[in-house]
């Protein structure tokens, strides 16, 4: 199984950000959250880097390769896909 670590750039008042963190906790996924409430310029740079316009911005590091996941809905699909990958072994 791949060694994976998720990264989330969030705003603390965003319901989708809260839901994304809950999904990772429920699926027992290691993650780091960056709360960007007081860092609008940094958040814009992250959004620009990944061509994503909303929060959360979610990436995953697997075997030293960082992959853009997307937002909360994308994370749900990603986790479902990963779960299917692991059950087909």
PyMOL Python script that loads the backbone (N, CA, C, O; Angstrom):
from pymol import cmd

cmd.read_pdbstr("""\
ATOM      1  N   UNK A   1       0.847  -1.192   0.000  1.00  0.00           N
ATOM      2  CA  UNK A   1       0.000   0.000   0.000  1.00  0.00           C
ATOM      3  C   UNK A   1       0.885   1.245   0.000  1.00  0.00           C
ATOM      4  O   UNK A   1       1.909   1.283   0.682  1.00  0.00           O
ATOM      5  N   UNK A   2       0.498   2.239  -0.748  1.00  0.00           N
ATOM      6  CA  UNK A   2       1.276   3.471  -0.847  1.00  0.00           C
ATOM      7  C   UNK A   2       1.280   4.220   0.482  1.00  0.00           C
ATOM      8  O   UNK A   2       0.280   4.262   1.199  1.00  0.00           O
ATOM      9  N   UNK A   3       2.423   4.801   0.785  1.00  0.00           N
ATOM     10  CA  UNK A   3       2.531   5.669   1.945  1.00  0.00           C
ATOM     11  C   UNK A   3       1.994   7.027   1.515  1.00  0.00           C
ATOM     12  O   UNK A   3       2.599   7.697   0.679  1.00  0.00           O
ATOM     13  N   UNK A   4       0.856   7.440   2.085  1.00  0.00           N
ATOM     14  CA  UNK A   4       0.228   8.680   1.612  1.00  0.00           C
ATOM     15  C   UNK A   4       0.016   9.662   2.752  1.00  0.00           C
ATOM     16  O   UNK A   4      -0.245   9.280   3.893  1.00  0.00           O
ATOM     17  N   UNK A   5       0.136  10.939   2.407  1.00  0.00           N
ATOM     18  CA  UNK A   5      -0.096  12.018   3.361  1.00  0.00           C
ATOM     19  C   UNK A   5      -0.843  13.121   2.616  1.00  0.00           C
ATOM     20  O   UNK A   5      -0.416  13.568   1.552  1.00  0.00           O
ATOM     21  N   UNK A   6      -1.956  13.548   3.189  1.00  0.00           N
ATOM     22  CA  UNK A   6      -2.798  14.567   2.551  1.00  0.00           C
ATOM     23  C   UNK A   6      -2.469  15.949   3.106  1.00  0.00           C
ATOM     24  O   UNK A   6      -2.103  16.088   4.273  1.00  0.00           O
ATOM     25  N   UNK A   7      -2.603  16.962   2.263  1.00  0.00           N
ATOM     26  CA  UNK A   7      -2.399  18.362   2.649  1.00  0.00           C
ATOM     27  C   UNK A   7      -3.650  19.137   2.265  1.00  0.00           C
ATOM     28  O   UNK A   7      -4.149  19.023   1.146  1.00  0.00           O
ATOM     29  N   UNK A   8      -4.151  19.929   3.214  1.00  0.00           N
ATOM     30  CA  UNK A   8      -5.351  20.732   2.976  1.00  0.00           C
ATOM     31  C   UNK A   8      -5.059  22.190   3.307  1.00  0.00           C
ATOM     32  O   UNK A   8      -4.535  22.503   4.376  1.00  0.00           O
ATOM     33  N   UNK A   9      -5.399  23.063   2.391  1.00  0.00           N
ATOM     34  CA  UNK A   9      -5.362  24.497   2.646  1.00  0.00           C
ATOM     35  C   UNK A   9      -6.816  24.896   2.817  1.00  0.00           C
ATOM     36  O   UNK A   9      -7.627  24.731   1.906  1.00  0.00           O
ATOM     37  N   UNK A  10      -7.142  25.425   3.997  1.00  0.00           N
ATOM     38  CA  UNK A  10      -8.544  25.641   4.338  1.00  0.00           C
ATOM     39  C   UNK A  10      -8.803  27.022   4.928  1.00  0.00           C
ATOM     40  O   UNK A  10      -7.879  27.750   5.292  1.00  0.00           O
ATOM     41  N   UNK A  11     -10.083  27.359   5.011  1.00  0.00           N
ATOM     42  CA  UNK A  11     -10.567  28.477   5.836  1.00  0.00           C
ATOM     43  C   UNK A  11     -11.407  27.831   6.930  1.00  0.00           C
ATOM     44  O   UNK A  11     -12.214  26.944   6.651  1.00  0.00           O
ATOM     45  N   UNK A  12     -11.224  28.269   8.169  1.00  0.00           N
ATOM     46  CA  UNK A  12     -11.855  27.595   9.308  1.00  0.00           C
ATOM     47  C   UNK A  12     -13.379  27.667   9.295  1.00  0.00           C
ATOM     48  O   UNK A  12     -14.038  26.820   9.898  1.00  0.00           O
ATOM     49  N   UNK A  13     -13.948  28.660   8.620  1.00  0.00           N
ATOM     50  CA  UNK A  13     -15.409  28.798   8.604  1.00  0.00           C
ATOM     51  C   UNK A  13     -16.062  28.093   7.412  1.00  0.00           C
ATOM     52  O   UNK A  13     -17.285  28.122   7.273  1.00  0.00           O
ATOM     53  N   UNK A  14     -15.269  27.469   6.565  1.00  0.00           N
ATOM     54  CA  UNK A  14     -15.784  26.839   5.343  1.00  0.00           C
ATOM     55  C   UNK A  14     -16.337  25.450   5.648  1.00  0.00           C
ATOM     56  O   UNK A  14     -15.601  24.585   6.121  1.00  0.00           O
ATOM     57  N   UNK A  15     -17.640  25.223   5.381  1.00  0.00           N
ATOM     58  CA  UNK A  15     -18.230  23.904   5.663  1.00  0.00           C
ATOM     59  C   UNK A  15     -17.612  22.777   4.828  1.00  0.00           C
ATOM     60  O   UNK A  15     -17.545  21.636   5.287  1.00  0.00           O
ATOM     61  N   UNK A  16     -17.161  23.085   3.612  1.00  0.00           N
ATOM     62  CA  UNK A  16     -16.537  22.062   2.773  1.00  0.00           C
ATOM     63  C   UNK A  16     -15.154  21.681   3.305  1.00  0.00           C
ATOM     64  O   UNK A  16     -14.728  20.533   3.180  1.00  0.00           O
ATOM     65  N   UNK A  17     -14.461  22.653   3.898  1.00  0.00           N
ATOM     66  CA  UNK A  17     -13.159  22.389   4.503  1.00  0.00           C
ATOM     67  C   UNK A  17     -13.322  21.470   5.713  1.00  0.00           C
ATOM     68  O   UNK A  17     -12.548  20.533   5.908  1.00  0.00           O
ATOM     69  N   UNK A  18     -14.336  21.756   6.512  1.00  0.00           N
ATOM     70  CA  UNK A  18     -14.618  20.949   7.707  1.00  0.00           C
ATOM     71  C   UNK A  18     -15.006  19.529   7.288  1.00  0.00           C
ATOM     72  O   UNK A  18     -14.573  18.554   7.902  1.00  0.00           O
ATOM     73  N   UNK A  19     -15.818  19.424   6.247  1.00  0.00           N
ATOM     74  CA  UNK A  19     -16.251  18.117   5.753  1.00  0.00           C
ATOM     75  C   UNK A  19     -15.060  17.314   5.217  1.00  0.00           C
ATOM     76  O   UNK A  19     -14.977  16.104   5.430  1.00  0.00           O
ATOM     77  N   UNK A  20     -14.144  17.989   4.525  1.00  0.00           N
ATOM     78  CA  UNK A  20     -12.963  17.313   3.980  1.00  0.00           C
ATOM     79  C   UNK A  20     -12.101  16.748   5.110  1.00  0.00           C
ATOM     80  O   UNK A  20     -11.623  15.617   5.022  1.00  0.00           O
ATOM     81  N   UNK A  21     -11.906  17.524   6.158  1.00  0.00           N
ATOM     82  CA  UNK A  21     -11.115  17.036   7.285  1.00  0.00           C
ATOM     83  C   UNK A  21     -11.815  15.833   7.935  1.00  0.00           C
ATOM     84  O   UNK A  21     -11.166  14.853   8.301  1.00  0.00           O
ATOM     85  N   UNK A  22     -13.127  15.917   8.071  1.00  0.00           N
ATOM     86  CA  UNK A  22     -13.899  14.825   8.672  1.00  0.00           C
ATOM     87  C   UNK A  22     -13.747  13.543   7.839  1.00  0.00           C
ATOM     88  O   UNK A  22     -13.600  12.453   8.392  1.00  0.00           O
ATOM     89  N   UNK A  23     -13.784  13.680   6.522  1.00  0.00           N
ATOM     90  CA  UNK A  23     -13.602  12.525   5.637  1.00  0.00           C
ATOM     91  C   UNK A  23     -12.244  11.860   5.861  1.00  0.00           C
ATOM     92  O   UNK A  23     -12.141  10.634   5.907  1.00  0.00           O
ATOM     93  N   UNK A  24     -11.208  12.683   6.000  1.00  0.00           N
ATOM     94  CA  UNK A  24      -9.872  12.128   6.213  1.00  0.00           C
ATOM     95  C   UNK A  24      -9.772  11.445   7.576  1.00  0.00           C
ATOM     96  O   UNK A  24      -9.140  10.397   7.709  1.00  0.00           O
ATOM     97  N   UNK A  25     -10.391  12.040   8.573  1.00  0.00           N
ATOM     98  CA  UNK A  25     -10.388  11.426   9.909  1.00  0.00           C
ATOM     99  C   UNK A  25     -11.147  10.104   9.896  1.00  0.00           C
ATOM    100  O   UNK A  25     -10.678   9.112  10.454  1.00  0.00           O
ATOM    101  N   UNK A  26     -12.311  10.088   9.267  1.00  0.00           N
ATOM    102  CA  UNK A  26     -13.125   8.871   9.198  1.00  0.00           C
ATOM    103  C   UNK A  26     -12.405   7.745   8.456  1.00  0.00           C
ATOM    104  O   UNK A  26     -12.563   6.568   8.784  1.00  0.00           O
ATOM    105  N   UNK A  27     -11.613   8.125   7.453  1.00  0.00           N
ATOM    106  CA  UNK A  27     -10.890   7.136   6.655  1.00  0.00           C
ATOM    107  C   UNK A  27      -9.473   6.875   7.186  1.00  0.00           C
ATOM    108  O   UNK A  27      -8.673   6.188   6.552  1.00  0.00           O
ATOM    109  N   UNK A  28      -9.189   7.437   8.354  1.00  0.00           N
ATOM    110  CA  UNK A  28      -7.897   7.274   9.030  1.00  0.00           C
ATOM    111  C   UNK A  28      -6.738   7.597   8.088  1.00  0.00           C
ATOM    112  O   UNK A  28      -5.834   6.785   7.891  1.00  0.00           O
ATOM    113  N   UNK A  29      -6.783   8.783   7.518  1.00  0.00           N
ATOM    114  CA  UNK A  29      -5.739   9.249   6.607  1.00  0.00           C
ATOM    115  C   UNK A  29      -4.899  10.319   7.301  1.00  0.00           C
ATOM    116  O   UNK A  29      -5.435  11.264   7.879  1.00  0.00           O
ATOM    117  N   UNK A  30      -3.599  10.163   7.238  1.00  0.00           N
ATOM    118  CA  UNK A  30      -2.682  11.151   7.800  1.00  0.00           C
ATOM    119  C   UNK A  30      -2.781  12.421   6.969  1.00  0.00           C
ATOM    120  O   UNK A  30      -2.771  12.375   5.739  1.00  0.00           O
ATOM    121  N   UNK A  31      -2.879  13.557   7.656  1.00  0.00           N
ATOM    122  CA  UNK A  31      -3.003  14.818   6.909  1.00  0.00           C
ATOM    123  C   UNK A  31      -2.461  15.996   7.711  1.00  0.00           C
ATOM    124  O   UNK A  31      -2.324  15.949   8.933  1.00  0.00           O
ATOM    125  N   UNK A  32      -2.163  17.040   6.972  1.00  0.00           N
ATOM    126  CA  UNK A  32      -1.727  18.314   7.529  1.00  0.00           C
ATOM    127  C   UNK A  32      -2.669  19.378   6.992  1.00  0.00           C
ATOM    128  O   UNK A  32      -2.947  19.440   5.795  1.00  0.00           O
ATOM    129  N   UNK A  33      -3.159  20.220   7.909  1.00  0.00           N
ATOM    130  CA  UNK A  33      -4.045  21.308   7.493  1.00  0.00           C
ATOM    131  C   UNK A  33      -3.339  22.645   7.668  1.00  0.00           C
ATOM    132  O   UNK A  33      -2.676  22.891   8.676  1.00  0.00           O
ATOM    133  N   UNK A  34      -3.493  23.484   6.685  1.00  0.00           N
ATOM    134  CA  UNK A  34      -2.985  24.852   6.753  1.00  0.00           C
ATOM    135  C   UNK A  34      -4.197  25.767   6.814  1.00  0.00           C
ATOM    136  O   UNK A  34      -4.942  25.885   5.840  1.00  0.00           O
ATOM    137  N   UNK A  35      -4.395  26.413   7.956  1.00  0.00           N
ATOM    138  CA  UNK A  35      -5.529  27.327   8.116  1.00  0.00           C
ATOM    139  C   UNK A  35      -5.108  28.682   7.570  1.00  0.00           C
ATOM    140  O   UNK A  35      -4.185  29.314   8.084  1.00  0.00           O
ATOM    141  N   UNK A  36      -5.794  29.119   6.526  1.00  0.00           N
ATOM    142  CA  UNK A  36      -5.379  30.291   5.764  1.00  0.00           C
ATOM    143  C   UNK A  36      -6.221  31.532   6.061  1.00  0.00           C
ATOM    144  O   UNK A  36      -6.212  32.483   5.279  1.00  0.00           O
ATOM    145  N   UNK A  37      -6.951  31.534   7.183  1.00  0.00           N
ATOM    146  CA  UNK A  37      -7.839  32.652   7.514  1.00  0.00           C
ATOM    147  C   UNK A  37      -7.134  34.005   7.466  1.00  0.00           C
ATOM    148  O   UNK A  37      -7.699  34.982   6.974  1.00  0.00           O
ATOM    149  N   UNK A  38      -5.918  34.066   7.970  1.00  0.00           N
ATOM    150  CA  UNK A  38      -5.186  35.336   8.033  1.00  0.00           C
ATOM    151  C   UNK A  38      -4.062  35.407   7.003  1.00  0.00           C
ATOM    152  O   UNK A  38      -3.137  36.207   7.138  1.00  0.00           O
ATOM    153  N   UNK A  39      -4.150  34.568   5.977  1.00  0.00           N
ATOM    154  CA  UNK A  39      -3.088  34.519   4.967  1.00  0.00           C
ATOM    155  C   UNK A  39      -3.681  34.530   3.558  1.00  0.00           C
ATOM    156  O   UNK A  39      -3.438  33.606   2.782  1.00  0.00           O
ATOM    157  N   UNK A  40      -4.451  35.556   3.222  1.00  0.00           N
ATOM    158  CA  UNK A  40      -5.127  35.556   1.902  1.00  0.00           C
ATOM    159  C   UNK A  40      -4.155  35.532   0.724  1.00  0.00           C
ATOM    160  O   UNK A  40      -4.450  34.916  -0.300  1.00  0.00           O
ATOM    161  N   UNK A  41      -3.004  36.191   0.851  1.00  0.00           N
ATOM    162  CA  UNK A  41      -2.050  36.213  -0.262  1.00  0.00           C
ATOM    163  C   UNK A  41      -1.453  34.826  -0.479  1.00  0.00           C
ATOM    164  O   UNK A  41      -1.321  34.373  -1.616  1.00  0.00           O
ATOM    165  N   UNK A  42      -1.095  34.156   0.612  1.00  0.00           N
ATOM    166  CA  UNK A  42      -0.554  32.796   0.517  1.00  0.00           C
ATOM    167  C   UNK A  42      -1.589  31.847  -0.076  1.00  0.00           C
ATOM    168  O   UNK A  42      -1.260  31.009  -0.916  1.00  0.00           O
ATOM    169  N   UNK A  43      -2.834  31.978   0.360  1.00  0.00           N
ATOM    170  CA  UNK A  43      -3.904  31.123  -0.150  1.00  0.00           C
ATOM    171  C   UNK A  43      -4.075  31.320  -1.652  1.00  0.00           C
ATOM    172  O   UNK A  43      -4.252  30.353  -2.391  1.00  0.00           O
ATOM    173  N   UNK A  44      -4.024  32.556  -2.097  1.00  0.00           N
ATOM    174  CA  UNK A  44      -4.163  32.828  -3.531  1.00  0.00           C
ATOM    175  C   UNK A  44      -3.026  32.182  -4.318  1.00  0.00           C
ATOM    176  O   UNK A  44      -3.237  31.693  -5.427  1.00  0.00           O
ATOM    177  N   UNK A  45      -1.809  32.180  -3.741  1.00  0.00           N
ATOM    178  CA  UNK A  45      -0.670  31.537  -4.408  1.00  0.00           C
ATOM    179  C   UNK A  45      -0.889  30.039  -4.546  1.00  0.00           C
ATOM    180  O   UNK A  45      -0.594  29.458  -5.591  1.00  0.00           O
ATOM    181  N   UNK A  46      -1.408  29.407  -3.489  1.00  0.00           N
ATOM    182  CA  UNK A  46      -1.679  27.963  -3.528  1.00  0.00           C
ATOM    183  C   UNK A  46      -2.755  27.669  -4.566  1.00  0.00           C
ATOM    184  O   UNK A  46      -2.630  26.730  -5.352  1.00  0.00           O
ATOM    185  N   UNK A  47      -3.814  28.482  -4.564  1.00  0.00           N
ATOM    186  CA  UNK A  47      -4.890  28.290  -5.543  1.00  0.00           C
ATOM    187  C   UNK A  47      -4.346  28.421  -6.966  1.00  0.00           C
ATOM    188  O   UNK A  47      -4.683  27.634  -7.850  1.00  0.00           O
ATOM    189  N   UNK A  48      -3.505  29.426  -7.166  1.00  0.00           N
ATOM    190  CA  UNK A  48      -2.925  29.671  -8.486  1.00  0.00           C
ATOM    191  C   UNK A  48      -2.013  28.504  -8.894  1.00  0.00           C
ATOM    192  O   UNK A  48      -2.042  28.057 -10.041  1.00  0.00           O
ATOM    193  N   UNK A  49      -1.216  28.026  -7.957  1.00  0.00           N
ATOM    194  CA  UNK A  49      -0.297  26.918  -8.224  1.00  0.00           C
ATOM    195  C   UNK A  49      -1.030  25.692  -8.759  1.00  0.00           C
ATOM    196  O   UNK A  49      -0.566  25.036  -9.692  1.00  0.00           O
ATOM    197  N   UNK A  50      -2.176  25.390  -8.158  1.00  0.00           N
ATOM    198  CA  UNK A  50      -2.924  24.191  -8.533  1.00  0.00           C
ATOM    199  C   UNK A  50      -4.118  24.500  -9.454  1.00  0.00           C
ATOM    200  O   UNK A  50      -4.912  23.606  -9.748  1.00  0.00           O
ATOM    201  N   UNK A  51      -4.252  25.743  -9.906  1.00  0.00           N
ATOM    202  CA  UNK A  51      -5.366  26.161 -10.782  1.00  0.00           C
ATOM    203  C   UNK A  51      -6.714  25.760 -10.188  1.00  0.00           C
ATOM    204  O   UNK A  51      -7.560  25.166 -10.857  1.00  0.00           O
ATOM    205  N   UNK A  52      -6.887  26.103  -8.911  1.00  0.00           N
ATOM    206  CA  UNK A  52      -8.115  25.765  -8.183  1.00  0.00           C
ATOM    207  C   UNK A  52      -8.652  27.057  -7.576  1.00  0.00           C
ATOM    208  O   UNK A  52      -7.889  27.816  -6.977  1.00  0.00           O
ATOM    209  N   UNK A  53      -9.932  27.316  -7.716  1.00  0.00           N
ATOM    210  CA  UNK A  53     -10.465  28.632  -7.326  1.00  0.00           C
ATOM    211  C   UNK A  53     -11.120  28.679  -5.955  1.00  0.00           C
ATOM    212  O   UNK A  53     -11.404  29.766  -5.450  1.00  0.00           O
ATOM    213  N   UNK A  54     -11.368  27.520  -5.338  1.00  0.00           N
ATOM    214  CA  UNK A  54     -12.094  27.496  -4.068  1.00  0.00           C
ATOM    215  C   UNK A  54     -11.275  26.790  -2.983  1.00  0.00           C
ATOM    216  O   UNK A  54     -10.206  26.241  -3.253  1.00  0.00           O
ATOM    217  N   UNK A  55     -11.793  26.815  -1.760  1.00  0.00           N
ATOM    218  CA  UNK A  55     -11.206  26.021  -0.687  1.00  0.00           C
ATOM    219  C   UNK A  55     -12.181  24.909  -0.334  1.00  0.00           C
ATOM    220  O   UNK A  55     -13.389  25.077  -0.506  1.00  0.00           O
ATOM    221  N   UNK A  56     -11.697  23.802   0.144  1.00  0.00           N
ATOM    222  CA  UNK A  56     -10.293  23.508   0.401  1.00  0.00           C
ATOM    223  C   UNK A  56      -9.526  23.213  -0.887  1.00  0.00           C
ATOM    224  O   UNK A  56     -10.099  22.857  -1.916  1.00  0.00           O
ATOM    225  N   UNK A  57      -8.209  23.375  -0.786  1.00  0.00           N
ATOM    226  CA  UNK A  57      -7.296  22.910  -1.824  1.00  0.00           C
ATOM    227  C   UNK A  57      -6.633  21.677  -1.216  1.00  0.00           C
ATOM    228  O   UNK A  57      -6.012  21.759  -0.157  1.00  0.00           O
ATOM    229  N   UNK A  58      -6.766  20.544  -1.885  1.00  0.00           N
ATOM    230  CA  UNK A  58      -6.276  19.284  -1.316  1.00  0.00           C
ATOM    231  C   UNK A  58      -5.294  18.620  -2.267  1.00  0.00           C
ATOM    232  O   UNK A  58      -5.552  18.475  -3.462  1.00  0.00           O
ATOM    233  N   UNK A  59      -4.150  18.216  -1.696  1.00  0.00           N
ATOM    234  CA  UNK A  59      -3.173  17.422  -2.434  1.00  0.00           C
ATOM    235  C   UNK A  59      -2.838  16.194  -1.605  1.00  0.00           C
ATOM    236  O   UNK A  59      -3.142  16.126  -0.414  1.00  0.00           O
ATOM    237  N   UNK A  60      -2.212  15.234  -2.250  1.00  0.00           N
ATOM    238  CA  UNK A  60      -1.757  14.038  -1.538  1.00  0.00           C
ATOM    239  C   UNK A  60      -0.324  13.733  -1.990  1.00  0.00           C
ATOM    240  O   UNK A  60       0.010  13.824  -3.172  1.00  0.00           O
ATOM    241  N   UNK A  61       0.500  13.372  -1.018  1.00  0.00           N
ATOM    242  CA  UNK A  61       1.866  12.953  -1.305  1.00  0.00           C
ATOM    243  C   UNK A  61       1.903  11.434  -1.175  1.00  0.00           C
ATOM    244  O   UNK A  61       1.645  10.882  -0.106  1.00  0.00           O
ATOM    245  N   UNK A  62       2.227  10.771  -2.280  1.00  0.00           N
ATOM    246  CA  UNK A  62       2.332   9.314  -2.296  1.00  0.00           C
ATOM    247  C   UNK A  62       3.683   8.945  -2.882  1.00  0.00           C
ATOM    248  O   UNK A  62       4.000   9.306  -4.016  1.00  0.00           O
ATOM    249  N   UNK A  63       4.476   8.223  -2.102  1.00  0.00           N
ATOM    250  CA  UNK A  63       5.795   7.790  -2.583  1.00  0.00           C
ATOM    251  C   UNK A  63       6.596   8.948  -3.177  1.00  0.00           C
ATOM    252  O   UNK A  63       7.167   8.837  -4.263  1.00  0.00           O
ATOM    253  N   UNK A  64       6.626  10.059  -2.443  1.00  0.00           N
ATOM    254  CA  UNK A  64       7.390  11.255  -2.820  1.00  0.00           C
ATOM    255  C   UNK A  64       6.878  11.967  -4.068  1.00  0.00           C
ATOM    256  O   UNK A  64       7.604  12.761  -4.666  1.00  0.00           O
ATOM    257  N   UNK A  65       5.640  11.694  -4.467  1.00  0.00           N
ATOM    258  CA  UNK A  65       5.026  12.400  -5.598  1.00  0.00           C
ATOM    259  C   UNK A  65       3.770  13.100  -5.091  1.00  0.00           C
ATOM    260  O   UNK A  65       2.872  12.462  -4.541  1.00  0.00           O
ATOM    261  N   UNK A  66       3.714  14.434  -5.282  1.00  0.00           N
ATOM    262  CA  UNK A  66       2.542  15.193  -4.852  1.00  0.00           C
ATOM    263  C   UNK A  66       1.548  15.279  -6.002  1.00  0.00           C
ATOM    264  O   UNK A  66       1.901  15.651  -7.121  1.00  0.00           O
ATOM    265  N   UNK A  67       0.292  14.926  -5.706  1.00  0.00           N
ATOM    266  CA  UNK A  67      -0.777  14.935  -6.704  1.00  0.00           C
ATOM    267  C   UNK A  67      -1.899  15.838  -6.227  1.00  0.00           C
ATOM    268  O   UNK A  67      -2.287  15.792  -5.059  1.00  0.00           O
ATOM    269  N   UNK A  68      -2.414  16.649  -7.117  1.00  0.00           N
ATOM    270  CA  UNK A  68      -3.555  17.509  -6.809  1.00  0.00           C
ATOM    271  C   UNK A  68      -4.813  16.658  -6.782  1.00  0.00           C
ATOM    272  O   UNK A  68      -5.105  15.940  -7.738  1.00  0.00           O
ATOM    273  N   UNK A  69      -5.560  16.738  -5.679  1.00  0.00           N
ATOM    274  CA  UNK A  69      -6.828  16.011  -5.554  1.00  0.00           C
ATOM    275  C   UNK A  69      -7.975  16.916  -5.965  1.00  0.00           C
ATOM    276  O   UNK A  69      -8.820  16.518  -6.767  1.00  0.00           O
ATOM    277  N   UNK A  70      -8.019  18.143  -5.421  1.00  0.00           N
ATOM    278  CA  UNK A  70      -9.083  19.091  -5.735  1.00  0.00           C
ATOM    279  C   UNK A  70      -9.714  19.629  -4.481  1.00  0.00           C
ATOM    280  O   UNK A  70      -9.018  19.987  -3.530  1.00  0.00           O
ATOM    281  N   UNK A  71     -11.060  19.691  -4.472  1.00  0.00           N
ATOM    282  CA  UNK A  71     -11.808  20.171  -3.315  1.00  0.00           C
ATOM    283  C   UNK A  71     -12.464  19.014  -2.575  1.00  0.00           C
ATOM    284  O   UNK A  71     -12.050  17.864  -2.722  1.00  0.00           O
ATOM    285  N   UNK A  72     -13.468  19.311  -1.795  1.00  0.00           N
ATOM    286  CA  UNK A  72     -14.119  18.313  -0.946  1.00  0.00           C
ATOM    287  C   UNK A  72     -14.790  17.210  -1.771  1.00  0.00           C
ATOM    288  O   UNK A  72     -14.601  16.028  -1.480  1.00  0.00           O
ATOM    289  N   UNK A  73     -15.566  17.573  -2.785  1.00  0.00           N
ATOM    290  CA  UNK A  73     -16.228  16.556  -3.622  1.00  0.00           C
ATOM    291  C   UNK A  73     -15.196  15.677  -4.324  1.00  0.00           C
ATOM    292  O   UNK A  73     -15.380  14.467  -4.452  1.00  0.00           O
ATOM    293  N   UNK A  74     -14.115  16.298  -4.773  1.00  0.00           N
ATOM    294  CA  UNK A  74     -13.051  15.550  -5.431  1.00  0.00           C
ATOM    295  C   UNK A  74     -12.407  14.564  -4.447  1.00  0.00           C
ATOM    296  O   UNK A  74     -12.063  13.443  -4.820  1.00  0.00           O
ATOM    297  N   UNK A  75     -12.250  14.991  -3.200  1.00  0.00           N
ATOM    298  CA  UNK A  75     -11.681  14.122  -2.173  1.00  0.00           C
ATOM    299  C   UNK A  75     -12.577  12.905  -1.945  1.00  0.00           C
ATOM    300  O   UNK A  75     -12.082  11.786  -1.808  1.00  0.00           O
ATOM    301  N   UNK A  76     -13.883  13.119  -1.906  1.00  0.00           N
ATOM    302  CA  UNK A  76     -14.809  11.986  -1.729  1.00  0.00           C
ATOM    303  C   UNK A  76     -14.612  10.958  -2.846  1.00  0.00           C
ATOM    304  O   UNK A  76     -14.520   9.759  -2.585  1.00  0.00           O
ATOM    305  N   UNK A  77     -14.548  11.435  -4.086  1.00  0.00           N
ATOM    306  CA  UNK A  77     -14.362  10.546  -5.233  1.00  0.00           C
ATOM    307  C   UNK A  77     -12.998   9.852  -5.163  1.00  0.00           C
ATOM    308  O   UNK A  77     -12.883   8.658  -5.438  1.00  0.00           O
ATOM    309  N   UNK A  78     -11.970  10.618  -4.792  1.00  0.00           N
ATOM    310  CA  UNK A  78     -10.609  10.098  -4.674  1.00  0.00           C
ATOM    311  C   UNK A  78     -10.553   8.956  -3.661  1.00  0.00           C
ATOM    312  O   UNK A  78      -9.974   7.904  -3.933  1.00  0.00           O
ATOM    313  N   UNK A  79     -11.159   9.170  -2.491  1.00  0.00           N
ATOM    314  CA  UNK A  79     -11.132   8.152  -1.437  1.00  0.00           C
ATOM    315  C   UNK A  79     -11.913   6.900  -1.856  1.00  0.00           C
ATOM    316  O   UNK A  79     -11.508   5.779  -1.548  1.00  0.00           O
ATOM    317  N   UNK A  80     -13.021   7.096  -2.550  1.00  0.00           N
ATOM    318  CA  UNK A  80     -13.784   5.945  -3.061  1.00  0.00           C
ATOM    319  C   UNK A  80     -12.946   5.153  -4.058  1.00  0.00           C
ATOM    320  O   UNK A  80     -12.929   3.923  -4.029  1.00  0.00           O
ATOM    321  N   UNK A  81     -12.251   5.867  -4.939  1.00  0.00           N
ATOM    322  CA  UNK A  81     -11.390   5.223  -5.936  1.00  0.00           C
ATOM    323  C   UNK A  81     -10.278   4.450  -5.238  1.00  0.00           C
ATOM    324  O   UNK A  81     -10.005   3.301  -5.582  1.00  0.00           O
ATOM    325  N   UNK A  82      -9.643   5.077  -4.266  1.00  0.00           N
ATOM    326  CA  UNK A  82      -8.544   4.443  -3.529  1.00  0.00           C
ATOM    327  C   UNK A  82      -9.027   3.202  -2.798  1.00  0.00           C
ATOM    328  O   UNK A  82      -8.337   2.184  -2.757  1.00  0.00           O
ATOM    329  N   UNK A  83     -10.209   3.295  -2.227  1.00  0.00           N
ATOM    330  CA  UNK A  83     -10.781   2.170  -1.498  1.00  0.00           C
ATOM    331  C   UNK A  83     -11.012   0.999  -2.460  1.00  0.00           C
ATOM    332  O   UNK A  83     -10.734  -0.151  -2.118  1.00  0.00           O
ATOM    333  N   UNK A  84     -11.509   1.286  -3.639  1.00  0.00           N
ATOM    334  CA  UNK A  84     -11.727   0.263  -4.649  1.00  0.00           C
ATOM    335  C   UNK A  84     -10.417  -0.361  -5.122  1.00  0.00           C
ATOM    336  O   UNK A  84     -10.349  -1.562  -5.384  1.00  0.00           O
ATOM    337  N   UNK A  85      -9.377   0.470  -5.227  1.00  0.00           N
ATOM    338  CA  UNK A  85      -8.049  -0.013  -5.607  1.00  0.00           C
ATOM    339  C   UNK A  85      -7.533  -1.032  -4.594  1.00  0.00           C
ATOM    340  O   UNK A  85      -6.977  -2.066  -4.962  1.00  0.00           O
ATOM    341  N   UNK A  86      -7.727  -0.721  -3.315  1.00  0.00           N
ATOM    342  CA  UNK A  86      -7.206  -1.564  -2.245  1.00  0.00           C
ATOM    343  C   UNK A  86      -7.996  -2.861  -2.074  1.00  0.00           C
ATOM    344  O   UNK A  86      -7.449  -3.850  -1.588  1.00  0.00           O
ATOM    345  N   UNK A  87      -9.270  -2.875  -2.463  1.00  0.00           N
ATOM    346  CA  UNK A  87     -10.067  -4.096  -2.292  1.00  0.00           C
ATOM    347  C   UNK A  87      -9.909  -5.048  -3.475  1.00  0.00           C
ATOM    348  O   UNK A  87     -10.314  -6.208  -3.397  1.00  0.00           O
ATOM    349  N   UNK A  88      -9.322  -4.564  -4.565  1.00  0.00           N
ATOM    350  CA  UNK A  88      -9.165  -5.421  -5.737  1.00  0.00           C
ATOM    351  C   UNK A  88      -7.882  -6.237  -5.697  1.00  0.00           C
ATOM    352  O   UNK A  88      -7.621  -7.017  -6.612  1.00  0.00           O
ATOM    353  N   UNK A  89      -7.082  -6.072  -4.661  1.00  0.00           N
ATOM    354  CA  UNK A  89      -5.822  -6.845  -4.520  1.00  0.00           C
ATOM    355  C   UNK A  89      -6.082  -8.290  -4.190  1.00  0.00           C
ATOM    356  O   UNK A  89      -5.140  -9.068  -4.040  1.00  0.00           O
TER     357      UNK A  89
END
""", "prot")
cmd.dss("prot")
cmd.show_as("cartoon", "prot")
cmd.util.cbc("prot")
cmd.orient("prot")
